Structures are given as C-alpha cells and as structure tokens.
Amino acid sequence: MYKTLFLLLAMACGAGAPALSHAVERVAVGASFSHIYEQREDGSWHGLGVDVLRLLAERAGDTMRFKLYPWPRAMAMVERAQADILVGPYKSPERLKRLAYTDHALYRDRVVFYGRRSGPAAWRGDLALLKGKRIATVRGWHYGSQFEQARPLFDINEVPQVENGLQMLALGRIDLLATNERNVTRALGPLGLGASVTALCPDITQLDGYLAFPRAPHYAAVRERYNALFAQMVRSGELARLGVRNGVRVPPYGAAARVAPPCMEKAR
C-alpha cells in the first residue's frame, strides 16, 4: 500500500514539473565581417555577432555552431532553413520577404565610397553625378535604397570581396569602391594600400545589420525566443557594452551606445 501511495505521489509531482529540455545545436552562418563575425587561423571565433550569439544560445539552453560561407550562399541557406541564423544582414524590401529579422539591430555601419588619393574626388553627395562611373560593389551586398535605385546609372563591377575591390581601385580599373568603412579598415593594412586609397565624404548612407532567421513556420518559436532574449540585451545596455569591447558601433539604444560621428573630410 505504501509503495503504491509513493508511486502515485511521484507521478503527481512529475505531472506538475516542467519537462526537461534538451539542448539544441543551432547553426549560425555568415561571411567574414570584420569585428562582427570572424574566425582566426587556430579555428577560434570572435566578433560582436559571435559574442552575442553565444550568450543568446546559453540563455536559451542551446549550443551554437558557427560556419563561414560566401555571403550569397550563407543568405540562401537561412532562406531555405538549411541554417538557423544569418549574422549581420542589412534590411532591404526584397530580403524582408525571405528572412525574419530581429526587432533590434546588432550594429550600425557607415557605407561609403573609397577613391584613389591621387585622383580627383569624384563624389560630393549626388549619385546622379556619378553616371557612367566604374563602381565596384561586393556581390550580394545591399547599399541602401538610394544607391540601389541609382544602380542603373553606373558601370557596375561586382567583386567577391572587399579586398578585390580595393586592389582594382588602386590599379585604376574602377573609379570608386562602394563598401562599408568597417571592413575596409581591417583590409587596408595587410594589402598595403593605406597610402593609395581613402574614404570619401559624405557617407552614402548608414545601415544597420541584424540577426535573421528562416521564415519557415516551424521556426516561429525559436525566432520569438531569441528575439526576446536579444531585446533584453539591448534594454540592459549589454549590447552597447559588447559593442565597445569589440570596437563596433551599435545603434543609439542608450547613452552607452557608440554613435557614428559625422563623416569628416580627410586631407588628400
């Protein structure tokens, strides 16, 4: 009788207890983005996106695995639900149809033209005046609505990476390189092109980068969970502190956030 009573009590307690959750391995994908999503030669990962996703996975009871791919492939993998999270995409009307973004942005980029120091400053803020110019863009990148609408005016050269565009610019094969300042800052030193090319003012625009998930219905719970956890990081100021630690600008969610200063004309 006592054994039966014990079993009944155990079953009753078990029915009221939460089910044990098992950690799920989430796969984050992206291209190598300076200070955001990078892998060292020893295989270790670093950057703002890596730090944020590790914390989010820990708080969600998951584990996180990181993978690098060319940007168009990484984006397509998340669109097709072949990976869980895309690190760093800007928003565009087309992408919003295929990807589910977090409510808050992960970081903020200055999008600029780079030109040769030895040449005339072809950019003064009016895209229409660049008609016919040879402009390199990175394959798969979005440059903001104004630039995208003006694309047909330019002689566009698509390059696979920022480094290719910088080399073409230094050699005079293009007139301008459209890129973000963050990625170029890291690339200039190894390429030895710091004395050859320079960022031009004003900015083309400033764009925010996000975390994005598949739009597939069965991802809804995961999206909502990670979105809520990320919103907590934003509200607490934790994202801003991680941005400072990684040398990355984040949107001005609070006083601690680093806001991009106005573009300053450099001496040529």
N, C-alpha and C positions, 0 to 999 in steps of 0.2 A: 504493500500500500504506500509506504513512504517513498519507495523507488518510483512508483507511478506518479505520485504528487510532485516529486523533484523534476521529473521529465516534463510534466505539464507546466510547471513554473518556468523551466528553462525555455520551453517553446514560446511561452507568453512573453518572456523578456526578449527573446530573439525577434519576435514579430514586431516589437516596438523599436528595435535598434536599427540604425541606418545600415544599409547594405554596404559591405566592404567594396571599395572602389579599387580597381586595378589601374596602375599607371599605363598610359598610352604613349607610345613614342610618336611625337609629332615631327614632321619633316619640313624645315624651312629652306627655301631656295632663293637664290638671287645671284646677281653678278657681283664682281668685286667692286665695292663702293668705298672709297677712302673714308676712314673714320666711322663708317656705318656697318660694313659687312665685309670682313677681310679674313683671310687665312694665311698664317705665317708658314715659312718653309718647314718648320717642325710639325705642321699639321694642326696647331692650335688656332683657335678662332678668337677674334677680338673686334671691337667696334660697338657703337651705341646700340645698333639693332641686335647684336649678339647678347649684350648685357641685359637688354630689356626682355628678350625672348626667354633667356634662361630664368629670369625671375618670374615671368608670367607662367612658364611651364611648371616651375616649382610650386607656385601658389595654386595652380590648377590641379596639382597632383599628377602631372605628366612628366615625360622626359622630352628633350629636344635634340634633334639631329640636324646639322647644317650641311648644305651642299651648294657648290658653285656651278653655274651654267652660264652660257651666253645669255644676255638679257632676254631676247625674244623667246628662247626656249624656256627659261625659268617662268616667264609670264604665262606661256601656253600651258605649262604643267599645272599651274594653280587653276587656270581657267577650266582645265579638263579634270580637276580633282585628282591629279596624279601626285600632288604635294599639298601640304596643309596651309602653308603661309608663304606669301611673297614679301620679301623685305625691301621696302623703300620706294614703291612706285608713286609717281605723281598722279594726280587725278586728271582725267580727260573725259569728255562725254562718251566716247567710244569705250573706254576702259570701264566706266561705271556700269555699262551694260553687261560686262563679263566678269567683273570682280566685285567682291563685297569688302568695302574699306572700313577700318575702324573709325569711330566718330572723331577722334582726335589725331592730329598728325604726330609723327615721330620726330621730324626735323624740318628745318627750313633752309632752302638753297638760294643762293644768288645765281641767276642764269645770265651769262654774259657772252659777249663776243671777245675773242682773242685775235689780235692782229700782230704784224711784224713791227718791231721797234723802229726799223729803218724806213718803213713806208709811211705814207700819209694816213691820218686817222680817218678811215672811210665811214665810220659810224658816229653819228651825232644824235641818235634817238629817233630818226624817222625811217622806218623799214622800207617805205616806198622808194626812198633814195638809193636803196641797195639793189634796185632792179638790174638783173643781169650779172650780179657779182657771183663769183665762185665761192660758195659757202659749204663747209663741211659740217655735217651733223652726225651724231652717233646713232647707229642703226637701232631702232626700237624705242628711242627716247622721245618724250613729249616735251615741247618747249613753250607751252602756254598758248592760249587761244589766238593772240595777236600774231605771233610768229607763224603758227600753223595756217592761219588764213592767208598770210603773205607768202607762203612757201612757193606757189607757182611763179612768183616774180623772180626767184633766184635760180642760179645754176647749181643745183644741189649735188654734192658728192657725199654719199653715205660711207662712213668708216665703221669698222667693227669695234674700235676702242678709241678713247681719247688720245692715247699715245700716237696712234696712226695719224689723227688729225693734226696734232702738234708738229709732227715731222713733215707732213705735207705743207703746213703753213710756213715753217722755217725755210723750206726749199722753194717757196713761191709757187707751188702748184695749186693753191687756193688763195683767196683774198682774206677770208675770215673763217674762224672756227667758232661755232656756237656750242657752248658747253656750260657746265656749272663750275664755279670757281673752286669748289672743294676738291673735286677730282683732279683738276689741273695742278693745284698747289702741290699735291703729292707727286705728280708725274714729272714736273719740270726738272727737279734735281737730278734724278737718275738719267734723264735724257740730255742733260747739259744744255738746255735751251732757255734758261732763265734770262740770259742776256739778249736773246733773239726775238722773243715774243712777249707780249704784255696784254693784260686785260684792258678793255676799252670801256669808257663811261659814256652814257649812263647804262645801268643794267637793262637787259632785255625785259626781264621780269624777275619776280621772286616766287618760287614754287615750294609747296610743302610736300614732303614724302611721307608715306603712310605704311602701315601693315595691311595686307589684303588677304582675303580668304576666298575659296571657291564659293560660287553662288548656289551650288547644289543644295537641295532642301535638307539632306541628311547632315549637312554641316552647320545648320542653324544653331544648335545648342552650343557647339564649340565656338562659333563666332561670337555669340552673346556672352559666353563665359569670359573669353579673352578680351573682348571689348570692355566689359565691366571692370575687369582687373586692370586693364590699361588706363581706363578713366580714373581709377583710384590713384595710380601712379602720377597722373597729370595733376590731379587736385591736391595731392600731398606735397607737390614740389619735387618728388623723387625723379621724375623725368628731367627736369631742369638741372638737377644736381648731376645726373648721369651725363647729360649733355656737356656740362662744364668739364667733367672728368675726361670725356672723350674728345674734347675740342670741337664740338658740333653745336651749331646754332639750333635752338628749338623755337617754335612759335611762342610769343609772349603770353603764356598762360598765367604767369605770376611775376612778381618783382625779381625773382632769382633767375628768370629766363634770360638768355643772351639774345638780344635783338640785333639783327643785321644793321650795321651803321650805313648811312648813305654812301653810295659809290663816290670815291674821291679820285679825281683826275691824277694820274701818275705822270711824273716827269718823263718825257720821251728823249 
